[in-house]
Amino acid sequence: EAGVVQSPRYKIIEKKQPVAFWCNPISGHNTLYWYRQNLGQGPELLIRYENEEAVDDSQLPKDRFSAERLKGVDSTLKIQPAELGDSAVYLCASSYPLRGSQETQYFGPGTRLLVL
Amino acid sequence: ELKVEQNPLFLSMQEGKNYTIYCNYSTTSDRLYWYRQDPGKSLESLFVLLSNGAVKQEGRLMASLDTKARLSTLHITAAVHDLSATYFCAVRDSGTYKYIFGTGTRLKVLA
């Protein structure tokens, strides 16, 4: 079974430039998450999708961040314009409700963003 | 606001020794997770704990959950070098369904 796929793996941009990240979840997983992980810290949820609907975007800085999940499969996360403080690893995860609530998240390899 | 605290933040231990990592959370949660993260890698799911008194074991790692105390432990038995990694606990808030991660415990097992 293929895992969660993310691209690019690394991105270096100058501040004020736009950047986009792509995520392809595990086939059949209807829940998709975007997290941001700063160095030495745990992941912080940015947005959660149930199919194509964003059910929790309370932590997404909407002035510069946007996300979409067309057709309830792939998702993109965009930052425009990027700021120095956006340097982090952006993780995508997916999950599927299992019997007995054993639902777990499967994480992709992440995109490491450096804003100069 | 749901907070998840882990301690210790850093742990250096000798091979063969036992140790416990603690995870405290501040509000009602219906599930707790333990993850492992190797440097430069993504997170790997280790355990899902759903109910009070739940205990799960895999190899040298054993996780338990006390929902009344809002505490989970990850016990390491007879540590080996391959267990060196950062371990995160995460809880799902039972009201908002939001997942909150702890700050992680960086474990280094010395040969």
HADDOCK unambig.tbl for C-alpha pairs under 7 A between the chains (distance, minus, plus):
assign (segid A and resid 41 and name CA) (segid B and resid 103 and name CA) 5.00 0.50 0.50
assign (segid A and resid 41 and name CA) (segid B and resid 104 and name CA) 6.65 0.50 0.50
assign (segid A and resid 42 and name CA) (segid B and resid 101 and name CA) 5.51 0.50 0.50
assign (segid A and resid 42 and name CA) (segid B and resid 102 and name CA) 5.80 0.50 0.50
assign (segid A and resid 42 and name CA) (segid B and resid 103 and name CA) 4.80 0.50 0.50
assign (segid A and resid 42 and name CA) (segid B and resid 104 and name CA) 6.11 0.50 0.50
assign (segid A and resid 43 and name CA) (segid B and resid 101 and name CA) 6.18 0.50 0.50
assign (segid A and resid 44 and name CA) (segid B and resid 100 and name CA) 6.97 0.50 0.50
assign (segid A and resid 102 and name CA) (segid B and resid 48 and name CA) 6.66 0.50 0.50
assign (segid A and resid 107 and name CA) (segid B and resid 42 and name CA) 6.35 0.50 0.50
assign (segid A and resid 107 and name CA) (segid B and resid 43 and name CA) 5.94 0.50 0.50
assign (segid A and resid 108 and name CA) (segid B and resid 42 and name CA) 6.33 0.50 0.50
assign (segid A and resid 109 and name CA) (segid B and resid 41 and name CA) 6.19 0.50 0.50
assign (segid A and resid 109 and name CA) (segid B and resid 42 and name CA) 4.84 0.50 0.50
assign (segid A and resid 110 and name CA) (segid B and resid 42 and name CA) 6.56 0.50 0.50
